[in-house]
């Protein structure tokens, strides 16, 4: 299995930057438009952080973590994508970023696809309810997940 890193693809489009509002919501700003636009999530998922004994992290993870995403059913070359979670509490509000995420139970998350081009050319066709995925730190799987609901994936940005 060949490992392809997405680190080279981590360069940010110079016209786009991200901020957090006072409520903690991720916001994007198009410099050419001069204002802030709320970045909609593309889908929702349930994610389970693996315990260290299962091959997971040695140290706690926190909301706001930026793992790489890999399709669990991928065959052939191994690809990672920048699709980031925002973990939610039972009230559907984002969990605090200063409290460790629990290891073991399933957690709800809103997912956002960073690369607009791949969002249209690849992920719109592959991401459907029930698709399973892995959350990676490099080649290391630290969490597993499953798509539970499509939200803004098919909307035009």
C-alpha positions in Angstrom: 0.0 0.0 0.0 1.5 3.3 -1.0 1.0 6.2 1.4 0.3 9.6 -0.2 0.6 12.5 2.2 -1.7 15.5 1.8 0.8 17.8 3.5 1.9 19.3 0.2 -1.8 20.2 -0.4 -2.1 22.1 2.9 -1.2 25.4 1.3 -4.1 27.8 1.9 -5.7 29.7 -1.0 -4.3 33.3 -0.5 -7.8 34.7 -1.0 -9.4 32.7 1.9 -8.7 32.7 5.6 -10.5 31.4 8.6 -11.5 32.9 12.0 -13.5 31.9 14.9 -16.4 34.0 16.0 -17.1 34.7 19.7 -19.6 31.8 19.6 -16.9 29.4 18.4 -18.4 28.9 14.9 -15.8 28.6 12.2 -16.2 31.5 9.8 -14.5 32.2 6.4 -13.7 35.5 4.9 -13.4 36.1 1.2 -11.0 39.0 1.1 -12.4 40.1 -2.3 -15.9 40.4 -0.8 -14.8 42.3 2.3 -17.1 40.5 4.8 -17.5 37.3 6.7 -19.5 34.3 5.5 -20.4 31.4 7.7 -18.9 28.2 6.3 -21.7 25.6 6.2 -21.0 22.1 7.1 -21.1 19.5 4.2 -22.3 16.5 6.2 -22.7 15.1 9.7 -21.0 12.1 11.1 -20.6 10.0 14.2 -16.9 9.6 15.2 -15.3 7.3 17.8 -11.9 8.2 19.1 -9.8 5.0 19.5 -8.2 4.2 22.8 -4.4 3.9 22.9 -4.8 0.2 23.3 -6.7 0.1 20.0 -4.0 2.0 18.3 -5.3 5.5 19.0 -3.6 8.6 20.4 -1.5 8.6 23.6 -2.6 12.2 24.4 -6.1 13.7 24.5 -7.7 15.3 21.4 -9.8 18.5 21.6 -12.5 20.0 19.5 -10.9 21.9 16.7 -8.5 19.1 15.9 -7.6 18.9 12.2 -7.2 15.3 11.3 -7.0 14.0 7.8 -9.9 12.0 6.4 -9.6 8.7 4.5 -12.4 6.6 3.1 -12.4 3.2 4.9 -13.3 1.3 1.7 -10.3 2.8 -0.2 -8.5 0.3 -2.3 -5.2 0.8 -4.1 -3.3 4.0 -3.2 -4.0 5.4 0.2 -5.3 9.0 0.0 -5.9 11.5 2.8 -8.2 14.5 2.5 -8.7 17.8 4.4 -12.2 17.2 5.8 -12.4 18.5 9.4 -14.7 17.7 12.2 -16.5 20.1 14.6 -17.7 18.0 17.5 -21.2 18.6 19.0 -22.8 18.2 22.3 -26.2 16.7 23.0 -27.6 20.3 22.5 -26.2 20.3 18.9 -23.8 23.1 20.0 -20.0 22.8 19.5 -18.1 21.2 22.3 -15.6 23.4 24.2 -12.1 23.4 22.8 -10.4 23.3 26.2 -12.0 20.0 27.4 -10.6 16.7 26.1 -12.9 14.7 23.8 -14.0 11.4 25.4 -12.3 8.2 24.1 -14.6 5.3 23.2 -18.2 6.6 22.8 -19.6 7.8 19.5 -19.6 11.6 19.1 -21.6 13.7 16.7 -19.7 16.0 14.4 -20.3 18.5 11.6 -17.8 17.9 8.8 -16.4 20.5 6.4 -14.5 19.8 3.2 -11.7 22.3 2.8 -10.8 21.8 -0.9 -13.6 23.3 -3.0 -12.5 21.5 -6.2 -12.4 18.1 -4.6 -15.7 18.8 -2.9 -17.3 19.0 -6.4 -15.2 16.5 -8.4 -14.8 13.7 -5.9 -16.6 14.0 -2.5 -20.1 14.8 -3.8 -20.2 11.4 -5.5 -18.5 9.4 -2.7 -20.0 10.8 0.5 -23.5 9.4 1.2 -25.1 8.2 4.4 -23.4 5.1 5.8 -20.0 5.8 4.3 -17.3 4.8 6.8 -14.1 6.7 7.2 -10.9 7.0 9.3 -9.4 10.1 10.9 -5.6 10.1 10.5 -2.6 11.8 12.0 -0.2 11.0 9.1 -0.5 7.2 8.5 -1.8 6.7 12.0 -5.6 6.0 12.4 -6.8 7.7 15.6 -10.6 7.6 15.1 -13.2 5.9 13.0 -16.4 7.4 11.7 -19.6 7.0 9.6 -21.5 9.6 7.6 -25.0 10.0 9.2 -26.5 12.9 7.2 -25.8 15.0 4.2 -26.2 18.7 4.9 -24.6 21.3 2.6 -22.5 19.1 0.3 -24.6 19.5 -2.8 -25.1 23.3 -2.4 -23.1 25.7 -4.6 -20.5 27.7 -2.7 
